[in-house]
Amino acid sequence: MSSHIICYGKNSGTGDLEPLQSNAAAGGGGDATAANQTTQITKLGEIDTALDTIDGVLDNSLIKQTAIDTKLATIETDIEATNTALTTIDGVLDNSLIKQTAIDTKLATIDGVLDSSLIKQTSIDTKLGTIETDIEATNTKLGTIETDIEATNTALGTIDGVLDATLVKITANETLLTAIDSDTNDIKTAVELLDNAVDGVNNYLNVNLNVDGTDITSNTGNVGATTPRVCIATNDIPIALVNTNLVALETSLTSMEAKMDTDNAVYDAMETHLGEIEGAVEVIESCVDGTNLKVAIQSGNGNETARLNIDTGSSELADDELTSSIDCSAFSEIAITFPTTQTDMELNLFVKGSTSSGGTYNTFATMGRKELKSFTGMGGGGTDTYVWGTGSDQRNSTFIPCIYPHIKIENKSGTNFAASDNIRIIGK
């Protein structure tokens, strides 16, 4: 006695389950084999159901992706954000496809095993158990995918709401801009009319005088209906009196003209005096050197002396500092003094001269410390002030020959000289 056993395998071309026929002798485990085949059929049915579920989920995903594509076509500004979300979804679907490919591989293996031998049914059961576990994991992941898709749809709904509100505001702004454009056009028309009324050469406003709807003439006074006239009521203004007053006004103007001639003579004298004042001011300006006034002193024996100042430019004459040039071309002899708080008697300052203000300056004298501690009138005014000066006198500066017309003072002592006042030059 024999039994007819029907087994199913997956068609590699269509992907459908198709029956496989095999004859087996009665007894000898035939019932167990039938049970195993029934189990296999059940599991393959579950696999097919799972695949249908996956296909349905993928169909739903495709529908939602189509809706997403439609929204993305409308929302151009959010393409990048939506593409990012779709990329995430695509990655999840790729993972699902990988697991589906793994399932297909395992089903092909199962089909090959069934085609080869019924002995490997136990191995097939084990593999189907593994497949079931994978399917459950796949279903879990598909559930996660569906949740992500729903969340994406919610986010897209929110974005759509925001864009709808933005569209409302854009529409309102467009209406406002249309009104503004209309107002601007009216303003432009008014400005053009005003511009047409302005003389472009002299910037005069062209105004047409109009009386009772008729423009008046702009000729030289030719008699005509549109020639403007001035009408004076004889009972309001006595014309004879006006003429009398005009004669009196003419007499007054003649008298004023004579007085103006007299005033012009006075103005000429004032102009002469102003010229003399201007000459005196120019003489005074010639006596000013920068902010210092050059004063010539006439002594009893007829010798003239003058004092010049050299500003150190700061509160000290620093080491290696060379002062600005001062013109001593009017002097044949000079005496130089410098009030300072420097106490070192061994230090000297150098007097340098040049034939021109911008030429080379050569040392021709030195300035040493005098024993005088207070130099009245030179800005010292205290026991801590010492005076450096020219000449051999140990207490006062003395005159030395001024062999150069331009003088500078240089500090080459190796230390700074704290200034109590400007450097003074007395020349004669």
TORTIMI-611959 format. One record per residue (C-alpha): z, x, y. Coordinates in steps of 0.25 Angstrom, whole numbers, plus 5000, padded with zeros to 4 digits. Layout:
! residues N
ZXY/...
//
This chain:
! residues 428
500050005000/499750055014/500050015028/499250025040/499950105051/499450095066/499650205075/499350215090/498750335098/498350345112/496850355115/496550485122/495350415129/495950285134/497450315133/497650185125/498450175112/497650145100/498050125085/497950235075/497750195060/498350265048/498650225034/499950265027/500450235013/501550135012/502950185011/503350325014/503750305028/502650205032/503750115038/504350225046/502950265051/502650125055/503950125063/503650255069/502250195073/502850075079/503850155087/502650245091/501850115095/503050065103/503250195110/501750205113/501850065118/502950105127/502150225132/501050135135/501950045142/502450165150/501050205153/500750065158/502050065167/501550205172/500150155175/500750035182/501650125190/500450205193/499650085197/500750035206/500850185212/499350175214/499450045222/500550095230/499850225233/498650135237/499550065247/500050195252/498650245254/498350125262/499550145271/499250295272/497850255277/498450175288/499550265291/498850395295/499950465302/500850455289/499850515279/500550645277/501850575274/501250475265/500450585258/501750655256/502350535249/501050515241/501050665237/502550635231/502050515224/500850585219/501750695214/502650595206/501350535200/500850665196/502150695189/502050555182/500550595178/501050725172/502050645163/500950545160/500050655156/501250705147/501350575141/499850565138/499950705132/501150655123/500350535119/499150615115/500050705107/500650575100/499250525098/498850655092/500050655083/499850515078/498350545075/498750665067/499950625059/500950515057/501950625053/502150665067/502750525071/504150575072/503650685082/502850575089/504150495090/504850615096/503750635106/503750485110/505150495113/504850605122/503750525128/504650405130/505650495138/504550555146/504050405149/505450365153/505450485163/504050455168/504550305170/505750355178/504850445186/503850335189/505050245193/505350355203/503850365207/503950215210/505150225218/504550335226/503350245228/504150135233/504950225242/503650275248/503150135250/504450105257/504250225266/502750185268/503250045272/504150105282/503050195288/502150075289/503149995297/503350115306/501850125308/501749975310/502749995322/502050115327/500750035327/501449925335/501850025345/500450095346/499849955348/500849925359/500550065365/499050045364/499249905372/500049975382/499050095384/497949985385/498649925397/498950065403/497450095401/497149965409/498149995420/497650135421/496250095422/496649995433/497350115440/496150205438/495250095445/496150085457/496250235458/494750245458/494650135469/495650215477/494850345475/493550275479/494250245492/494650385495/493750485502/493550605493/493250705504/494350675514/495350595505/495250475515/495450335510/494150245513/494650115518/493650005522/494149915533/493849775531/494049655540/493949515534/493149565522/492149645531/492249805531/492249855546/491149955550/491450105550/490450135561/490750195575/491050065581/489749995582/489849845586/489849755574/490549645567/491349745558/491649845569/493149845570/493749815584/495149825591/495449705599/496549715609/497149585615/497149605631/498449525632/499149625623/498649755628/498249775643/497049855642/497149895657/498549955655/498050025643/496950095652/498050135662/498950195652/497850275646/497550335660/499050375661/498950435647/497750515651/498550565663/499750605654/498850675644/498250755655/499650795660/500050835645/498850925644/499251005656/500651015651/500051065638/499251175645/500551225651/501251215637/500151295631/500451405641/501851405636/501451405622/500551535625/501751605631/502551565618/501451615609/501551755617/503051755615/502951725600/501951835598/502951935605/504051875596/503151895584/502952045588/504452065589/504652005575/503652095569/504352215576/505652165569/505052155556/504552295556/506052335557/506352265544/506252345531/506452235520/507752175523/508252295532/508052305547/507652445552/508452475564/508152595573/509452645581/509152725594/510252835595/510652905608/509753025606/508552945603/508552955588/508152825580/508852795567/508652675558/509352625545/508552585532/509152525520/508752545505/509152425496/509552475482/509052345477/510352325469/511852355470/511652495466/510652615466/510452635451/510152765444/508752805445/508452695456/507552725467/507652635479/506552575486/505752655497/506152645512/505252685523/505952805531/504652845538/505252825552/506352925550/506453075550/507853085545/508652985536/510152975532/510352885519/511652825514/511952745502/513352675501/513752665486/514952665477/514552785469/515652895469/514953015462/514753125472/513853195463/512753095463/511553095473/510452995477/509053045480/508253015493/506753015489/505553005499/504052975498/502952985508/502552835504/503352715499/502652715486/502552875484/503352975477/504752985481/505353125482/506853165483/507153235496/508653205498/509953165491/511053075494/512453115490/513853045491/514553055505/516053065506/516152935514/516752815506/516452715517/515152695524/515352605536/514252505538/513452555526/514052445516/515052545510/516352485516/517352535506/518052655499/517152645487/515852665494/515152795495/513952845503/512852925497/511952985508/510953095513/511353225520/512453335519/513553255526/514653235516/515053105523/513853045529/512353035526/511553125535/510053125539/509053195531/507553225534/506753105530/505553175524/504953055517/504552925524/504952835512/506352855505/506952805492/508352835486/508452865471/509752865462/509552975452/511053005450/511152945436/512052825441/512052695449/512452695464/513152565467/512652525481/513652475492/512452455502/510952495504/510452635505/510452665520/509452755527/509652795542/508352865547/508052925560/
//
